[in-house]
Amino acid sequence: MKNVIHTLCLTSIFAVSAFCGMFFGAAPAANPRDSVAVSQDVSRDLTEQGENACRDTSCRRQEQTAFARSDEQPFEIRFDSDEGSFVYKDDKIQPTDYLVADEIFNRKINATIVEKRAMMTKAVRAGASYERAVTMCMPLSARTVNEAEAKINTPPVDAQILFNPDRKPAFTIKRDKTGRRVNREKTFELIYASVMHGGNDRLKLPVEDVEALITADMLTERTYTRAEFSTNFDDGNAERTHNIALALQKVNGTVLNPEEEFSFNAAVGARSEKNGFKQAKIIMDGEYVLGYGGGVCQASTTIYNAALRAGMEITMVRNHSLTSSYVEPSLDAMVNSSSSDLKFKNPLDTPVYIAARVVGATAYVKIYGIKNEYKIVPKSRVLSVIEPQGDEEIVDKEHKYLPAESVSGDTMRIRNAKEGVKSEAYLEYYKDNLLVRRVKIRSDTYKAVRGIVMIAP
């Protein structure tokens, strides 16, 4: 027990020794090692003199003061709480060496309540906190408060949000839990007040609620539909339909945190047979050819248009070389596994959640988050039309298109000509149905496509 008290006493002494110097002019020890060194030096000197330290007149006076309360009623404070009672008894601390005895004397640790009261009052007036003023004279009071904190303090638990876009509702919210903690400064203030009027009080321990940083109500505010967009396609093309659905499935359930960047290529992966994609028509060098992942660009375009309406910050987007049938010019998003990607950042202070899927012959994308301040409407504007330069005529020598019995010079059109365009896109921001601003976001050029006519040889 003596060792425990000794350790506690020394710990408290080292923590406040510098502060004590304000009142007694004693040079504070730089750190605990310095203080121990001084104690050893003093002991060595006394041994060399062949005397006990307490035969010194001043030392005897300090030791007598340290035990001066033997006939005084012990000072006690009881704190009651729902978790039980915590009692502080102002027990005397037995000095183990000259250094400790000196600190006990200077800090009035074993002095009378009247002397402690004067010491604490002086410390508070000098700017000390209640805790520092009290523990200067009553170092063991910190142990009682620490015990109360260990038993009572419980941290709050933040609410949690679970996003599952394939269920209804798409969000499940686990409610937050309020924590509790001892008001440490208020507790020491009560101890200080008790000392000021004599002590031996029974008080209610000041315990307060600690609210969670993230509450269920806060998370509920993140579940609004910020934007949604859909495009239609021919579901008769099974391979293309499969690719669109697979790409959206890989994006479905994405949670984009503040300042986090979404990458379509990173989310979807390589357009390959190994990754589950099938061959369908893709655009390459201005021509329609077969390739793995044909139709994926319709998925990226649907996501792009939802992201625009949700107020996301587009960081990368490219147009096709030809106009698309499922969206207006300058509102498409061409992607491939190498150089072209669709990327956007979440500029909000809270996450956004992406739901993406195919239903029938329609690709759907919905983005959830906090409410949009504006209604954002993308607009396409065609600046000029590029006319195709006539038909391309090809002799069908192998009769791939025309039957063998065809008469020389018979024709078959296998591709219609298609106009190209120069276009640009804008975002219109509306608030209370009034146009607030209009921002240009991109300009594009789409090639014209020549028609193809096959001729019998």
C-alpha positions as CSV (number, residue, x, y, z in Angstrom):
1,M,0.0,0.0,0.0
2,K,2.9,2.3,0.8
3,N,4.4,1.8,-2.6
4,V,1.0,2.6,-4.3
5,I,0.7,5.8,-2.3
6,H,4.3,6.7,-2.9
7,T,3.8,6.2,-6.7
8,L,0.6,8.2,-6.8
9,C,2.1,10.9,-4.7
10,L,5.2,11.3,-6.8
11,T,3.2,11.3,-10.0
12,S,1.0,14.1,-8.7
13,I,4.0,15.9,-7.4
14,F,5.8,15.9,-10.7
15,A,2.7,17.0,-12.6
16,V,2.3,20.2,-10.5
17,S,5.7,21.0,-9.2
18,A,6.2,23.8,-11.6
19,F,3.0,25.3,-10.5
20,C,4.0,25.2,-6.9
21,G,7.0,27.3,-7.6
22,M,4.6,30.3,-8.2
23,F,3.8,30.3,-4.5
24,F,7.0,29.2,-2.7
25,G,9.8,30.3,-5.0
26,A,11.2,26.8,-5.2
27,A,12.9,26.0,-8.4
28,P,10.7,23.3,-10.1
29,A,12.3,20.0,-11.1
30,A,12.8,19.7,-14.9
31,N,11.4,16.2,-14.9
32,P,10.9,13.2,-12.6
33,R,14.4,11.9,-13.2
34,D,15.9,15.2,-12.0
35,S,13.7,15.0,-8.8
36,V,14.8,11.5,-8.0
37,A,18.5,12.5,-8.5
38,V,18.1,15.3,-6.0
39,S,16.6,12.9,-3.4
40,Q,19.5,10.5,-3.8
41,D,22.0,13.3,-3.4
42,V,20.3,14.5,-0.2
43,S,20.3,10.9,1.2
44,R,24.0,10.4,0.4
45,D,25.0,13.6,2.1
46,L,23.0,12.7,5.2
47,T,24.6,9.3,5.3
48,E,28.1,10.8,5.1
49,Q,27.2,13.1,8.0
50,G,26.0,10.0,9.9
51,E,22.7,11.7,10.7
52,N,19.1,11.0,10.0
53,A,17.4,13.8,7.8
54,C,14.6,14.3,10.2
55,R,17.0,15.4,13.0
56,D,17.4,18.6,11.1
57,T,15.2,21.2,12.7
58,S,13.4,22.3,9.5
59,C,12.9,18.7,8.4
60,R,11.3,17.8,11.8
61,R,9.0,20.8,11.4
62,Q,7.9,19.6,8.0
63,E,7.4,16.1,9.2
64,Q,5.4,17.3,12.1
65,T,3.2,19.4,9.8
66,A,2.8,16.4,7.4
67,F,1.2,14.4,10.3
68,A,-0.5,17.4,12.0
69,R,-3.9,16.1,11.2
70,S,-3.8,13.1,13.5
71,D,-6.4,14.6,15.8
72,E,-8.6,16.1,13.0
73,Q,-11.7,14.4,11.6
74,P,-11.0,13.0,8.1
75,F,-12.4,15.0,5.2
76,E,-14.7,13.0,3.1
77,I,-16.9,13.6,0.0
78,R,-19.4,11.0,-1.4
79,F,-20.6,11.2,-5.0
80,D,-23.7,9.3,-5.9
81,S,-24.7,8.2,-9.4
82,D,-26.9,5.7,-11.1
83,E,-23.9,3.4,-11.4
84,G,-23.1,3.6,-7.7
85,S,-21.2,5.8,-5.2
86,F,-17.7,7.0,-5.3
87,V,-16.0,8.2,-2.1
88,Y,-13.0,10.5,-1.7
89,K,-11.3,10.4,1.7
90,D,-8.6,12.9,2.3
91,D,-6.3,10.4,3.8
92,K,-2.8,11.4,4.9
93,I,0.1,10.5,2.7
94,Q,3.2,9.1,4.5
95,P,6.4,10.6,3.2
96,T,9.0,8.1,2.1
97,D,11.9,10.4,1.7
98,Y,13.0,14.0,2.2
99,L,11.8,15.1,-1.2
100,V,8.3,13.7,-0.7
101,A,8.1,15.2,2.8
102,D,9.1,18.6,1.4
103,E,6.4,18.4,-1.3
104,I,3.8,17.4,1.2
105,F,4.7,20.3,3.4
106,N,4.8,22.9,0.6
107,R,1.5,21.7,-1.0
108,K,-0.4,21.4,2.3
109,I,-1.3,17.8,1.4
110,N,-1.5,16.7,5.1
111,A,-2.4,20.1,6.4
112,T,-5.7,21.2,7.9
113,I,-8.8,22.0,5.8
114,V,-8.3,25.7,6.6
115,E,-4.8,25.6,5.2
116,K,-5.9,23.7,2.1
117,R,-8.7,26.1,1.6
118,A,-6.3,29.0,1.6
119,M,-3.9,27.2,-0.8
120,M,-6.7,26.3,-3.3
121,T,-8.2,29.8,-3.2
122,K,-4.8,31.3,-4.0
123,A,-4.3,28.9,-6.9
124,V,-7.7,29.6,-8.5
125,R,-7.2,33.3,-8.2
126,A,-3.8,32.8,-10.0
127,G,-5.7,31.2,-12.9
128,A,-5.5,27.5,-12.1
129,S,-8.4,25.2,-13.0
130,Y,-10.4,23.7,-10.2
131,E,-8.8,20.3,-11.0
132,R,-5.3,21.7,-10.6
133,A,-6.1,23.7,-7.5
134,V,-7.8,20.6,-5.8
135,T,-5.2,18.0,-6.8
136,M,-2.4,20.3,-5.6
137,C,-3.6,19.8,-2.0
138,M,-5.6,16.6,-2.5
139,P,-3.7,14.5,-5.1
140,L,-5.6,11.3,-4.4
141,S,-8.9,13.0,-5.4
142,A,-7.9,12.4,-9.0
143,R,-8.0,8.7,-8.3
144,T,-11.6,8.8,-7.2
145,V,-12.7,10.8,-10.2
146,N,-10.7,8.4,-12.5
147,E,-12.5,5.5,-10.9
148,A,-15.9,7.1,-11.6
149,E,-14.9,7.8,-15.2
150,A,-13.8,4.2,-15.8
151,K,-17.1,2.9,-14.6
152,I,-19.5,5.5,-16.2
153,N,-17.9,6.9,-19.3
154,T,-19.2,5.2,-22.4
155,P,-18.6,6.6,-25.9
156,P,-21.6,7.4,-28.2
157,V,-22.2,5.1,-31.2
158,D,-22.8,6.8,-34.5
159,A,-25.7,5.8,-36.6
160,Q,-25.0,3.6,-39.6
161,I,-26.5,3.5,-43.1
162,L,-26.7,0.4,-45.2
163,F,-27.3,0.7,-49.0
164,N,-28.9,-2.1,-50.9
165,P,-30.4,-0.8,-54.1
166,D,-32.0,-4.1,-55.0
167,R,-34.3,-4.0,-52.0
168,K,-37.2,-1.8,-51.0
169,P,-36.5,0.4,-49.2
170,A,-33.0,0.8,-50.6
171,F,-31.7,2.1,-47.3
172,T,-31.5,0.6,-43.8
173,I,-30.4,2.9,-41.0
174,K,-29.1,1.7,-37.6
175,R,-29.9,4.3,-35.0
176,D,-27.3,6.1,-33.0
177,K,-26.7,5.6,-29.3
178,T,-26.0,8.4,-26.8
179,G,-22.9,8.0,-24.6
180,R,-22.3,9.2,-21.0
181,R,-19.4,10.8,-19.3
182,V,-18.5,12.4,-16.0
183,N,-18.1,16.1,-16.2
184,R,-14.6,16.1,-14.8
185,E,-14.2,19.9,-14.4
186,K,-17.6,20.2,-12.7
187,T,-16.7,17.4,-10.3
188,F,-13.5,19.2,-9.2
189,E,-15.5,22.4,-8.9
190,L,-17.8,20.6,-6.5
191,I,-14.9,19.3,-4.5
192,Y,-13.5,22.8,-4.3
193,A,-16.8,24.2,-3.1
194,S,-17.1,21.5,-0.5
195,V,-13.7,22.3,0.8
196,M,-14.6,26.0,1.0
197,H,-17.5,25.3,3.4
198,G,-16.1,22.5,5.5
199,G,-16.6,19.3,3.5
200,N,-18.1,15.9,4.4
201,D,-20.8,16.3,1.8
202,R,-22.9,13.9,-0.2
203,L,-23.2,15.1,-3.7
204,K,-24.7,14.0,-7.0
205,L,-22.0,13.2,-9.4
206,P,-22.3,15.4,-12.5
207,V,-22.8,13.0,-15.4
208,E,-23.9,14.2,-18.8
209,D,-25.0,12.7,-22.1
210,V,-22.7,12.7,-25.1
211,E,-24.5,12.8,-28.4
212,A,-23.3,10.8,-31.4
213,L,-21.6,12.8,-34.2
214,I,-23.7,11.1,-36.8
215,T,-27.4,10.6,-36.0
216,A,-30.1,8.6,-37.7
217,D,-31.8,11.9,-38.7
218,M,-28.6,13.1,-40.4
219,L,-28.3,9.9,-42.3
220,T,-32.0,10.0,-43.4
221,E,-31.2,13.4,-45.0
222,R,-28.8,11.5,-47.3
223,T,-31.4,9.2,-48.8
224,Y,-33.2,11.6,-51.2
225,T,-33.2,11.0,-54.9
226,R,-30.9,13.7,-56.3
227,A,-31.3,12.6,-59.9
228,E,-32.4,9.7,-62.2
229,F,-32.1,9.1,-65.9
230,S,-33.0,6.3,-68.3
231,T,-32.4,5.3,-71.9
232,N,-34.2,2.8,-74.1
233,F,-32.7,0.1,-76.4
234,D,-33.7,-2.8,-78.6
235,D,-33.9,-5.8,-76.3
236,G,-34.1,-8.0,-79.4
237,N,-30.4,-7.8,-79.6
238,A,-29.6,-10.3,-76.8
239,E,-25.8,-9.7,-76.7
240,R,-26.0,-6.0,-76.6
241,T,-28.8,-6.2,-73.9
242,H,-26.6,-8.5,-71.9
243,N,-23.6,-6.1,-72.0
244,I,-25.7,-3.1,-70.9
245,A,-27.1,-5.0,-68.0
246,L,-23.8,-6.4,-66.9
247,A,-22.1,-3.0,-67.0
248,L,-24.8,-1.4,-64.9
249,Q,-24.8,-4.4,-62.5
250,K,-21.1,-3.8,-61.8
251,V,-21.9,-0.1,-60.9
252,N,-25.0,-0.8,-58.9
253,G,-24.5,-0.2,-55.2
254,T,-21.6,2.2,-55.6
255,V,-21.1,4.6,-52.6
256,L,-19.1,7.7,-53.6
257,N,-17.7,9.6,-50.6
258,P,-17.0,13.3,-50.6
259,E,-14.2,14.3,-53.0
260,E,-14.0,10.6,-54.2
261,E,-13.8,10.1,-57.9
262,F,-15.9,7.5,-59.8
263,S,-14.3,5.8,-62.8
264,F,-16.5,3.7,-65.1
265,N,-13.6,1.7,-66.3
266,A,-12.4,0.9,-62.8
267,A,-15.9,-0.1,-61.7
268,V,-16.8,-2.2,-64.8
269,G,-13.4,-3.7,-65.7
270,A,-12.1,-4.9,-69.0
271,R,-14.7,-5.5,-71.8
272,S,-13.6,-9.1,-72.4
273,E,-15.1,-12.5,-72.6
274,K,-13.3,-13.4,-69.4
275,N,-15.1,-10.5,-67.6
276,G,-18.4,-11.7,-68.8
277,F,-19.0,-9.5,-71.9
278,K,-20.3,-10.7,-75.3
279,Q,-19.7,-9.5,-78.8
280,A,-22.0,-6.8,-80.2
281,K,-21.7,-3.8,-82.5
282,I,-19.3,-1.1,-81.4
283,I,-18.1,2.1,-83.1
284,M,-14.5,2.0,-84.2
285,D,-12.9,4.7,-86.4
286,G,-16.3,5.9,-87.5
287,E,-17.5,2.4,-88.4
288,Y,-19.8,-0.1,-86.8
289,V,-17.9,-3.4,-86.1
290,L,-18.3,-6.4,-83.8
291,G,-16.4,-6.2,-80.5
292,Y,-16.7,-7.4,-76.9
293,G,-18.8,-5.1,-74.8
294,G,-20.9,-3.6,-77.5
295,G,-23.6,-1.5,-75.8
296,V,-21.5,-0.6,-72.7
297,C,-21.4,3.0,-73.9
298,Q,-25.2,3.2,-73.5
299,A,-24.6,2.2,-69.8
300,S,-21.9,4.9,-69.4
301,T,-24.1,7.5,-71.1
302,T,-27.0,6.8,-68.8
303,I,-24.8,7.1,-65.8
304,Y,-23.3,10.3,-67.2
305,N,-26.7,12.0,-67.6
306,A,-27.7,11.0,-64.1
307,A,-24.4,12.4,-62.7
308,L,-25.0,15.7,-64.5
309,R,-28.5,16.1,-63.0
310,A,-27.1,15.1,-59.5
311,G,-24.6,17.9,-59.5
312,M,-21.5,15.7,-59.8
313,E,-18.3,17.3,-61.0
314,I,-17.4,15.7,-64.4
315,T,-13.6,15.2,-64.6
316,M,-13.5,13.1,-67.8
317,V,-15.9,12.4,-70.7
318,R,-15.6,11.9,-74.4
319,N,-18.1,11.9,-77.3
320,H,-18.5,9.1,-79.8
321,S,-17.3,9.7,-83.4
322,L,-20.9,9.3,-84.5
323,T,-24.1,10.5,-82.9
324,S,-26.0,8.1,-80.7
325,S,-29.6,7.1,-81.1
326,Y,-30.4,7.0,-77.4
327,V,-29.3,10.5,-76.4
328,E,-28.9,13.9,-77.9
329,P,-25.6,15.2,-79.2
330,S,-23.0,16.3,-76.6
331,L,-24.7,14.3,-73.9
332,D,-23.1,10.9,-74.7
333,A,-20.2,9.3,-72.9
334,M,-18.0,7.1,-75.0
335,V,-15.8,4.6,-73.1
336,N,-13.3,1.9,-74.0
337,S,-11.0,-0.3,-71.9
338,S,-8.0,1.8,-72.7
339,S,-8.0,5.6,-73.4
340,S,-11.6,6.7,-72.9
341,D,-13.3,6.7,-69.5
342,L,-16.1,8.4,-67.7
343,K,-15.0,10.0,-64.4
344,F,-16.7,12.3,-62.0
345,K,-16.2,13.5,-58.4
346,N,-18.6,13.9,-55.6
347,P,-18.4,17.6,-54.6
348,L,-20.7,17.3,-51.7
349,D,-19.9,17.0,-48.0
350,T,-21.8,13.8,-47.7
351,P,-21.7,10.5,-49.7
352,V,-23.9,9.8,-52.8
353,Y,-25.3,6.3,-53.6
354,I,-25.7,4.9,-57.1
355,A,-28.4,2.4,-58.2
356,A,-28.1,1.1,-61.7
357,R,-30.0,-1.7,-63.5
358,V,-31.8,-2.8,-66.6
359,V,-35.6,-3.4,-66.6
360,G,-37.0,-4.8,-69.8
361,A,-35.6,-2.6,-72.6
362,T,-34.7,0.3,-70.4
363,A,-31.5,1.2,-68.6
364,Y,-32.1,3.0,-65.3
365,V,-29.7,5.0,-63.1
366,K,-30.6,6.7,-59.9
367,I,-28.3,8.7,-57.6
368,Y,-29.3,9.3,-53.9
369,G,-27.9,11.9,-51.5
370,I,-28.9,15.1,-49.7
371,K,-31.5,17.2,-51.4
372,N,-30.4,19.1,-54.5
373,E,-30.3,22.9,-54.1
374,Y,-31.2,23.3,-57.8
375,K,-33.0,21.3,-60.4
376,I,-30.3,20.7,-63.0
377,V,-31.4,20.3,-66.6
378,P,-28.9,19.3,-69.3
379,K,-29.6,20.9,-72.7
380,S,-28.2,19.9,-76.1
381,R,-27.8,22.5,-78.9
382,V,-26.9,21.6,-82.5
383,L,-24.7,24.3,-84.1
384,S,-24.5,23.0,-87.6
385,V,-25.1,19.9,-89.7
386,I,-22.4,18.0,-91.7
387,E,-23.8,16.4,-94.8
388,P,-22.5,13.0,-95.9
389,Q,-20.5,12.9,-99.1
390,G,-22.8,10.6,-101.2
391,D,-23.0,6.9,-101.1
392,E,-20.2,4.4,-101.2
393,E,-20.8,1.8,-104.0
394,I,-19.3,-1.7,-103.6
395,V,-19.5,-4.5,-106.1
396,D,-20.8,-7.6,-104.3
397,K,-18.5,-10.1,-106.1
398,E,-19.1,-12.9,-103.6
399,H,-22.8,-12.3,-103.5
400,K,-22.8,-11.8,-99.7
401,Y,-25.8,-9.4,-100.0
402,L,-27.3,-9.9,-103.4
403,P,-28.5,-13.3,-104.6
404,A,-26.5,-15.2,-107.3
405,E,-29.4,-14.8,-109.8
406,S,-29.3,-11.0,-109.5
407,V,-28.9,-9.2,-112.8
408,S,-25.7,-7.2,-113.2
409,G,-26.2,-3.7,-111.9
410,D,-28.9,-4.6,-109.4
411,T,-28.3,-2.7,-106.1
412,M,-29.0,-3.2,-102.4
413,R,-28.6,-0.5,-99.8
414,I,-27.0,-2.0,-96.7
415,R,-26.4,1.3,-94.8
416,N,-28.2,4.6,-94.9
417,A,-26.3,7.8,-95.0
418,K,-26.2,9.7,-91.7
419,E,-25.6,13.4,-91.1
420,G,-22.9,14.6,-88.7
421,V,-23.3,17.6,-86.4
422,K,-21.4,20.1,-84.4
423,S,-23.0,20.6,-81.1
424,E,-22.6,21.8,-77.5
425,A,-24.2,21.1,-74.2
426,Y,-25.3,23.3,-71.3
427,L,-26.5,22.8,-67.8
428,E,-29.5,24.9,-66.7
429,Y,-30.0,25.5,-63.0
430,Y,-33.5,26.1,-61.7
431,K,-34.7,27.2,-58.3
432,D,-38.4,27.6,-57.5
433,N,-39.0,27.0,-61.2
434,L,-36.9,30.1,-62.2
435,L,-33.8,29.8,-64.3
436,V,-30.9,30.9,-62.1
437,R,-27.9,30.3,-64.4
438,R,-26.8,28.5,-67.6
439,V,-23.4,26.9,-67.9
440,K,-21.8,25.6,-71.1
441,I,-20.1,22.2,-70.3
442,R,-18.8,20.9,-73.7
443,S,-18.5,21.2,-77.5
444,D,-18.3,18.2,-79.9
445,T,-18.1,17.2,-83.5
446,Y,-19.7,14.0,-84.8
447,K,-18.8,12.7,-88.3
448,A,-21.2,12.2,-91.1
449,V,-21.6,8.6,-92.4
450,R,-21.8,7.8,-96.0
451,G,-24.4,5.3,-97.2
452,I,-23.3,2.0,-98.6
453,V,-24.9,0.4,-101.7
454,M,-23.9,-3.1,-102.9
455,I,-24.0,-3.7,-106.7
456,A,-24.4,-7.0,-108.4
457,P,-21.4,-7.9,-110.7
